[in-house]
Amino acid sequence: MVITSCHLWEWIASRFRDIAVISICTIMIAGQLEGIYKVVSLIKNLNIGLVKIYDANSQVLNALANTGMEVSVMVPNEQISNIASSQTSSDNWVEQNIVPYYPATQITFLAVGNEILSDTSIKSVWAQLVPAMSNIYSSLVKNNISQIQVTTAVASDALGNSFPPSNATFRDDIATSVIKPMLSFLSRTNSVFFANIYPYFAWASNAQQISLQYAIFGSSNVVVTDGSTQYTSLMDAMLDATIVAMKNLGYGDVNIVISETGWPTMGGTGANVKNAALYNRRMVRRAMASPSVGTPLRPKATIPTFIFALFNEDQKPGAATERNWGVLYPNGSSVYAIDFTGQLGDDQYDSSLLAPVQSPTQAPAPSPT
């Protein structure tokens, strides 16, 4: 792959996608070492301690070595079938992608695929997901690696019913065939459930009935009462729905990680800088709170959180919302100010910093409405 110098930073930025607690996601490619190290330095300067990548790129893992930063890596979706069907293939994957870098690079999570249960075009792979996770875990054990948690990222559409949270269940087509054995595996191996949770989509698809303030952590009053449980934020309700669905399958004690969340700055209903800044700033504060906030059903539980995304992805196809989730432009300049230590309250930010920051390599974003 050849990338011209004028697009190099933008391309590198597109590989760094999510942020968690608080962290960030990325992928890299051979021959771009200088840019990779610059992005790693940028991440450190932002006080982000956990990086999530959507593969196990060798140059990224080398760049993160001895930095004190933790990383979540991933087996790509297209490799799941091969790994599920062959322990040898799984062993080879771990020996090539984990063993050479660990523990100098602090790999914390190893996700086997991303949202495969949302993709009906690969429905035949669904039954192979847990066997692949099991094989990867066995491969780690063979190499005396016991501190890496094996999981997979699951989207909110895995729930067949999510409201009210107390009635939540997983979809009938995956509940007992895939999710239950997955939860059994996670419980047995002391791993975590990776949940991609986006209040933005839940709100935008039903904005007439759901309050914006409820969606962006702006409500101080109870908005939803579910029996004896009260909710002031949509994120809490969505998290508790996932927790209830797990409990209904007999695994209510499995820990949960918000493996993706965020708010877009352009391209859809309520997609603007102001809403994105408020949502992500408040999400960070919540994730970094001490003592931990938890949810109504898991009060004071620590829930690590990945913010999507660090960078806008200008080259990504599809709707404008798909390209505008970043807190930074691809050149590294800020879309809006955000404190990843979680120390700043809403009123401690300069209000002028809610305005989009002009990127010298792209057109300005629209003003917040």
KAWOTA-V213009 format. One record per backbone hydrogen bond with DSSP energy under -1.0 kcal/mol. NH is the residue of the N-H (numbers start at 1). CO is the residue of the C=O. If there is no record, write none. Layout:
nh | co
NH | CO
NH | CO
This chain:
nh | co
7 | 4
11 | 7
12 | 8
13 | 9
14 | 10
15 | 12
17 | 25
19 | 307
23 | 305
24 | 50
25 | 18
26 | 52
32 | 29
36 | 32
37 | 33
38 | 34
39 | 35
40 | 36
41 | 37
42 | 38
43 | 39
44 | 40
45 | 41
46 | 42
47 | 44
48 | 43
49 | 22
51 | 70
52 | 24
53 | 72
61 | 57
62 | 58
63 | 59
64 | 60
66 | 104
67 | 64
70 | 49
71 | 106
72 | 51
73 | 109
74 | 55
75 | 111
79 | 76
80 | 77
83 | 79
84 | 80
85 | 81
90 | 86
91 | 87
92 | 88
93 | 89
94 | 90
95 | 91
96 | 92
97 | 93
98 | 94
99 | 94
101 | 98
102 | 98
105 | 101
107 | 105
108 | 71
109 | 71
110 | 149
111 | 73
112 | 151
113 | 75
113 | 111
115 | 153
118 | 115
119 | 116
122 | 119
123 | 120
125 | 122
128 | 125
129 | 126
132 | 128
133 | 129
134 | 130
135 | 131
136 | 132
137 | 133
138 | 134
139 | 135
140 | 136
141 | 137
142 | 138
143 | 139
144 | 141
145 | 140
149 | 108
151 | 110
153 | 113
154 | 194
158 | 155
159 | 156
160 | 169
161 | 169
167 | 164
168 | 165
169 | 161
171 | 158
174 | 171
175 | 171
178 | 174
179 | 174
180 | 175
182 | 178
183 | 179
184 | 180
185 | 181
186 | 182
187 | 183
188 | 184
189 | 185
191 | 186
193 | 255
195 | 257
196 | 154
197 | 260
202 | 198
203 | 199
204 | 200
205 | 201
206 | 203
209 | 206
210 | 206
215 | 211
216 | 212
218 | 213
223 | 231
224 | 231
226 | 229
229 | 226
231 | 224
234 | 214
237 | 233
238 | 234
239 | 235
240 | 236
241 | 237
242 | 238
243 | 239
244 | 240
245 | 241
246 | 242
247 | 243
248 | 244
249 | 246
250 | 247
251 | 246
254 | 251
257 | 193
258 | 304
259 | 195
259 | 257
265 | 324
271 | 268
272 | 270
276 | 272
277 | 273
278 | 274
279 | 275
280 | 276
281 | 277
282 | 278
283 | 279
284 | 280
285 | 281
286 | 282
287 | 283
288 | 284
295 | 298
300 | 293
301 | 298
306 | 258
307 | 19
308 | 261
310 | 17
312 | 328
313 | 323
316 | 313
322 | 319
323 | 320
327 | 309
328 | 310
329 | 333
332 | 329
335 | 327
337 | 353
342 | 339
348 | 345
349 | 346
353 | 350
354 | 351
355 | 352
362 | 359
